[in-house]
Amino acid sequence: MRNDLSIQGFFYLSWGSSIILLVIIYAVFRFSAYPELDIFKNHKYSLELFDRYGVLVKVTALEDGLRRIYKDLDSIPDKVEEIFILSEDSRFYFHPGVDILAVIRAYSQNRSAGRIVSGASTISMQLARIISGTDHGYRSKIIEIFNAFRLESRLSKKEILELWLNNIPFSFQTEGISAASLKFLGKDISLLETEAALLLAVIPRSPATLNPLRFRDASINAAVELALNSSILTIHKPTEYSDIVNSFQLVLDETKKFYWPDITPHFSLYTEKMVHVSDQKFSGKITTSIDSNLNNILEDRINYYLSLSESSRITTGAGLVISNNTGEILAYVGSANFYDTINSGQIDGVQILNQPGSTLKPFLYALAIERGFLPSSVLPDISQHFGETNVYQPMNFDNTFHGPVLLRIALASSMNVPAVYIINRLGVLNFADYLIALGFESLRSQRDIVGSGLALGNAEVSLMELTRAFSVFSRGGIFLPLTPFAKQSENTFLQKTTSGENVLVMKPYTAGIIRDILSDDNSRFPGFGENSIMETNFEAMFKTGTSNQFQNIWALGASPEYTVGIWMGDFSGNTVIGRTGSSLPAAIAVEMLELIHTDGVEFSDVPESEEVRLCTLSGLIPTDYTPSTYVEYLPVDANIETSNWHIPDPLNPDSTILTVYPEEYSSWLATKNRSGSFASGSKNPEIIYPPNNSVFFIDPTVPVTDQTLKIETIGFFGETTSVIINGTMAAETNNGIYNFQLIKGEWEIEFVNETDRRRIIITVK
């Protein structure tokens, strides 16, 4: 009896010890540090980018050009999954990480052959080797076995299988069955038939000799052998074997050499940055917002117009097309040719900063209207100076002054002097802050250094910032972030990378009136003439710009549904030859809008406004003496005075109407024998240019006799005025203007009539 109890006790003790030992072993497998697994589970995968219509545009490359695409098991066909399991580890679901039967079989076969002819690596062991990067050999095999047990204790069979299928090395800079299916068979993994899956499954055994693109027969023989050994295919007659081989031949006959697509290179790089997925892997495809066909057309148009400017230094261009309704990027061309190394084609012209020229003016006038100006406000397009210690005297692109102009005309015709006048009235920093609120983040670092020239685009901004901000006008004043992702797709979780609420950044009236001005062909006439390229048979608004020295030429165009931005120039900063202006990018913008606009879709009326008939010259309520009028859209609460710019001639009141200008236009009126008079006494006599204590330098490259300084006044018009220089009578003038011959020295210049005397001192060096 005692012996029985002793045996029973020994049995229980042994059983208990075994259980404890197994628990300890499991705990070691389950809880021992395995940092390599954590790192591996979070390593990067290629992004599989599709356009909005399902066209594969890019599989992004990882280190050294490697492609590795992640697909969850639900995205991999069951047949493909089954074939890979049968190829490498048929008892995968029935062993704990190591297949003892396979080990015994391999040992027996290898011993009989006197060399290694069979392996016993399970899928778990292979995954362990991929994770740790261990070499072949007995020591490495022991480490693989240990890590395989650790994997089995931490992950489910499906998790192990999913990791393995997505990381199998195929060589040729390809890992995972999804990337390999594209690389070797040119097909998405979801489209693989049985024969194709078998051809794919044998490649990892010997990538150097079983690549179906290079070693067709060897690949087919290995695939057929796998099919027969795994009972995937069966043969009942000898002739059926040749039929099976032919079916594999047919699959490869349909396979063409695959090249990783790169249809939208700059857009793909931008999208990759926007995703920020260094710690994520994606199941399924990423559907972008891009329309690859539209993108190709935009690139073609840029190259076509570049070919027309071969005599200039215009060597490249960039373009952007966006949806106003969604903020989706529909076309994105960063350069004329991404692979053009001579002209720095890999620089992204959509993102780099360049001087935008007059394309900033719509936003300046929008701020002016927000601050109380009206589209009918009269602005002085006359010779003016701005600044104190640094004198700034802007000129228009046609080197002429137009006198009093309506804000509507000044913007539509892109006049420079009124724009600088406006920015000095509003404040440069106020305008800079307004631009920043419109999404011009690049201006934050330039805000304090730009000066009045910001009105004419002397800062540096990107084409993306310009295009995005310009779309605000079509959207009624609402700012909408841009996105490279299709909003109607299964990848909506990606929208968080471009999240941002719609923000009202300008009043609906402001957006509407700027939109109306920039789509008004009549208002554009003084600046662009008749038959402008920007005249379309559908409603659209446009703004062009040319930076200083013609280094950058721009065009912005928008219809109710779309906005287009075009930049052309030279990445090296060379000056454009021939002063081509902005006609080339404008032509592209027009053509793109013509291609995509929807017939019948029109801009809405200017909101919160009423139609008012005004004097064409003064922008005020017309009288019986007003010779011409036009209809303006004014805010409903606008308080407009009656015009006093046209009066009957006292000498012939029945037949002659006189035009009476404010006195600040007296100097402008006196030049080129313009008709009209001015309201004398409205302003005290004053020398308006140059400012007192100005310093001028003689240009050594120009004959001295050709270097004169026009001194302008107000209040001296119509009266005989003496010009006295350094105390000596120099001339008399009736129009308040005197051309002073530049001579080195310090000069006191006085204008004197019977009642007034004004003087300035200038220095010429």
Secondary structure as the mmCIF struct_conf table of DSSP 4:
data_model
#
loop_
_struct_conf.conf_type_id
_struct_conf.id
_struct_conf.beg_label_comp_id
_struct_conf.beg_label_asym_id
_struct_conf.beg_label_seq_id
_struct_conf.end_label_comp_id
_struct_conf.end_label_asym_id
_struct_conf.end_label_seq_id
HELX_RH_AL_P HELX_RH_AL_P1 ARG A 2 PHE A 31
BEND BEND1 SER A 32 SER A 32
HELX_RH_AL_P HELX_RH_AL_P2 PRO A 35 LYS A 41
TURN_TY1_P TURN_TY1_P1 ASN A 42 ASN A 42
STRN STRN1 GLU A 48 PHE A 50
TURN_TY1_P TURN_TY1_P2 ARG A 52 TYR A 53
BEND BEND2 GLY A 54 GLY A 54
STRN STRN2 LEU A 56 VAL A 59
HELX_RH_3T_P HELX_RH_3T_P1 GLU A 63 GLY A 65
STRN STRN3 ARG A 67 ARG A 68
HELX_RH_3T_P HELX_RH_3T_P2 LEU A 73 SER A 75
BEND BEND3 ILE A 76 ILE A 76
HELX_RH_AL_P HELX_RH_AL_P3 ASP A 78 GLU A 88
TURN_TY1_P TURN_TY1_P3 SER A 90 ARG A 91
HELX_RH_3T_P HELX_RH_3T_P3 PHE A 92 PHE A 94
BEND BEND4 HIS A 95 VAL A 98
HELX_RH_AL_P HELX_RH_AL_P4 ILE A 100 ALA A 113
TURN_TY1_P TURN_TY1_P4 GLY A 114 GLY A 114
BEND BEND5 ARG A 115 ARG A 115
HELX_RH_AL_P HELX_RH_AL_P5 ILE A 123 SER A 132
TURN_TY1_P TURN_TY1_P5 GLY A 133 GLY A 133
BEND BEND6 HIS A 136 GLY A 137
HELX_RH_AL_P HELX_RH_AL_P6 TYR A 138 ARG A 154
BEND BEND7 LEU A 155 LEU A 155
HELX_RH_AL_P HELX_RH_AL_P7 LYS A 157 LEU A 165
TURN_TY1_P TURN_TY1_P6 ASN A 166 ASN A 167
STRN STRN4 PRO A 169 SER A 171
TURN_TY1_P TURN_TY1_P7 PHE A 172 GLN A 173
STRN STRN5 THR A 174 GLU A 175
BEND BEND8 GLY A 176 GLY A 176
HELX_RH_AL_P HELX_RH_AL_P8 ILE A 177 LEU A 185
BEND BEND9 GLY A 186 LYS A 187
HELX_RH_3T_P HELX_RH_3T_P4 ILE A 189 LEU A 191
HELX_RH_AL_P HELX_RH_AL_P9 THR A 194 VAL A 202
HELX_RH_3T_P HELX_RH_3T_P5 ILE A 203 ARG A 205
TURN_TY1_P TURN_TY1_P8 PRO A 207 THR A 209
TURN_TY1_P TURN_TY1_P9 PRO A 212 ARG A 214
HELX_RH_AL_P HELX_RH_AL_P10 ARG A 216 ASN A 229
TURN_TY1_P TURN_TY1_P10 SER A 230 SER A 231
BEND BEND10 ILE A 232 LEU A 233
BEND BEND11 HIS A 236 LYS A 237
HELX_RH_AL_P HELX_RH_AL_P11 PRO A 238 ASP A 253
TURN_TY1_P TURN_TY1_P11 GLU A 254 GLU A 254
STRN STRN6 ASP A 262 ASP A 262
BEND BEND12 ILE A 263 THR A 264
HELX_RH_AL_P HELX_RH_AL_P12 PRO A 265 VAL A 275
TURN_TY1_P TURN_TY1_P12 SER A 278 ASP A 279
BEND BEND13 SER A 283 GLY A 284
STRN STRN7 ILE A 286 THR A 287
STRN STRN8 THR A 288 THR A 288
BEND BEND14 SER A 289 SER A 289
HELX_RH_AL_P HELX_RH_AL_P13 SER A 292 SER A 307
TURN_TY1_P TURN_TY1_P13 LEU A 308 ARG A 313
STRN STRN9 THR A 316 SER A 323
TURN_TY1_P TURN_TY1_P14 ASN A 324 THR A 326
STRN STRN10 GLU A 328 GLU A 328
STRN STRN11 ILE A 329 VAL A 333
BEND BEND15 SER A 335 ALA A 336
TURN_TY1_P TURN_TY1_P15 PHE A 338 TYR A 339
TURN_TY1_P TURN_TY1_P16 THR A 341 GLN A 346
BEND BEND16 ILE A 347 ILE A 347
TURN_TY1_P TURN_TY1_P17 GLY A 349 GLN A 351
BEND BEND17 ILE A 352 ILE A 352
STRN STRN12 LEU A 353 ASN A 354
HELX_RH_3T_P HELX_RH_3T_P6 GLY A 357 LEU A 360
HELX_RH_AL_P HELX_RH_AL_P14 LYS A 361 GLU A 370
TURN_TY1_P TURN_TY1_P18 ARG A 371 GLY A 372
TURN_TY1_P TURN_TY1_P19 PRO A 375 SER A 376
STRN STRN13 VAL A 378 ASP A 381
BEND BEND18 ILE A 382 ILE A 382
STRN STRN14 PHE A 386 PHE A 386
BEND BEND19 GLU A 388 ASN A 390
STRN STRN15 TYR A 392 TYR A 392
TURN_TY1_P TURN_TY1_P20 PHE A 397 ASP A 398
BEND BEND20 ASN A 399 ASN A 399
STRN STRN16 GLY A 403 LEU A 406
HELX_RH_AL_P HELX_RH_AL_P15 LEU A 407 ALA A 412
TURN_TY1_P TURN_TY1_P21 SER A 413 SER A 414
HELX_RH_AL_P HELX_RH_AL_P16 ASN A 416 LEU A 426
HELX_RH_AL_P HELX_RH_AL_P17 VAL A 428 ALA A 437
TURN_TY1_P TURN_TY1_P22 LEU A 438 GLY A 439
HELX_RH_3T_P HELX_RH_3T_P7 GLU A 441 LEU A 443
TURN_TY1_P TURN_TY1_P23 ARG A 444 ILE A 449
HELX_RH_3T_P HELX_RH_3T_P8 SER A 452 LEU A 456
TURN_TY1_P TURN_TY1_P24 GLY A 457 GLY A 457
BEND BEND21 ALA A 459 ALA A 459
STRN STRN17 VAL A 461 SER A 462
HELX_RH_AL_P HELX_RH_AL_P18 LEU A 463 SER A 474
TURN_TY1_P TURN_TY1_P25 ARG A 475 GLY A 476
BEND BEND22 GLY A 477 GLY A 477
STRN STRN18 ILE A 478 PHE A 479
STRN STRN19 THR A 483 THR A 483
BEND BEND23 PRO A 484 PRO A 484
STRN STRN20 PHE A 485 PHE A 485
BEND BEND24 LYS A 487 SER A 489
TURN_TY1_P TURN_TY1_P26 GLU A 490 ASN A 491
HELX_RH_3T_P HELX_RH_3T_P9 THR A 492 THR A 498
STRN STRN21 VAL A 503 LEU A 504
BEND BEND25 MET A 506 MET A 506
HELX_RH_AL_P HELX_RH_AL_P19 PRO A 508 LEU A 518
TURN_TY1_P TURN_TY1_P27 SER A 519 SER A 519
HELX_RH_AL_P HELX_RH_AL_P20 ASP A 521 PHE A 528
BEND BEND26 GLU A 530 ASN A 531
TURN_TY1_P TURN_TY1_P28 ILE A 533 MET A 534
BEND BEND27 ASN A 537 PHE A 538
STRN STRN22 MET A 541 THR A 546
HELX_RH_3T_P HELX_RH_3T_P10 ASN A 548 PHE A 550
STRN STRN23 ASN A 552 ALA A 558
BEND BEND28 PRO A 560 GLU A 561
STRN STRN24 TYR A 562 GLY A 569
TURN_TY1_P TURN_TY1_P29 PHE A 571 SER A 572
HELX_LH_PP_P HELX_LH_PP_P1 ASN A 574 VAL A 576
TURN_TY1_P TURN_TY1_P30 ILE A 577 GLY A 578
TURN_TY1_P TURN_TY1_P31 GLY A 581 SER A 582
HELX_RH_AL_P HELX_RH_AL_P21 SER A 583 ILE A 596
HELX_LH_PP_P HELX_LH_PP_P2 HIS A 597 THR A 598
TURN_TY1_P TURN_TY1_P32 ASP A 599 GLY A 600
HELX_LH_PP_P HELX_LH_PP_P3 PHE A 603 VAL A 606
TURN_TY1_P TURN_TY1_P33 PRO A 607 GLU A 608
STRN STRN25 SER A 609 CYS A 615
TURN_TY1_P TURN_TY1_P34 THR A 616 SER A 618
BEND BEND29 LEU A 620 LEU A 620
STRN STRN26 ILE A 621 ILE A 621
TURN_TY1_P TURN_TY1_P35 ASP A 624 TYR A 625
STRN STRN27 THR A 629 PRO A 635
TURN_TY1_P TURN_TY1_P36 VAL A 636 ASP A 637
HELX_LH_PP_P HELX_LH_PP_P4 GLU A 641 GLU A 641
STRN STRN28 THR A 642 THR A 642
HELX_LH_PP_P HELX_LH_PP_P5 SER A 643 SER A 643
BEND BEND30 TRP A 645 TRP A 645
STRN STRN29 HIS A 646 PRO A 648
TURN_TY1_P TURN_TY1_P37 PRO A 650 LEU A 651
BEND BEND31 ASN A 652 ASN A 652
TURN_TY1_P TURN_TY1_P38 PRO A 653 SER A 655
STRN STRN30 ILE A 657 TYR A 661
HELX_RH_3T_P HELX_RH_3T_P11 GLU A 663 TYR A 665
HELX_RH_AL_P HELX_RH_AL_P22 SER A 666 ALA A 670
HELX_RH_3T_P HELX_RH_3T_P12 THR A 671 ASN A 673
STRN STRN31 SER A 677 PHE A 678
TURN_TY1_P TURN_TY1_P39 SER A 680 GLY A 681
BEND BEND32 SER A 682 LYS A 683
STRN STRN32 GLU A 686 TYR A 689
BEND BEND33 PRO A 690 PRO A 690
HELX_LH_PP_P HELX_LH_PP_P6 PRO A 691 PRO A 691
TURN_TY1_P TURN_TY1_P40 ASN A 692 ASN A 693
STRN STRN33 SER A 694 PHE A 696
TURN_TY1_P TURN_TY1_P41 PRO A 700 THR A 701
BEND BEND34 VAL A 702 VAL A 702
HELX_RH_3T_P HELX_RH_3T_P13 VAL A 704 ASP A 706
STRN STRN34 THR A 708 ILE A 714
BEND BEND35 GLY A 715 GLY A 715
TURN_TY1_P TURN_TY1_P42 PHE A 717 GLY A 718
BEND BEND36 GLU A 719 GLU A 719
STRN STRN35 THR A 721 ILE A 725
TURN_TY1_P TURN_TY1_P43 ASN A 726 GLY A 727
STRN STRN36 THR A 728 THR A 733
BEND BEND37 ASN A 734 GLY A 736
STRN STRN37 ILE A 737 GLN A 741
HELX_LH_PP_P HELX_LH_PP_P7 LEU A 742 LEU A 742
BEND BEND38 LYS A 744 LYS A 744
STRN STRN38 GLY A 745 VAL A 752
BEND BEND39 GLU A 754 THR A 755
STRN STRN39 ARG A 757 VAL A 764
#
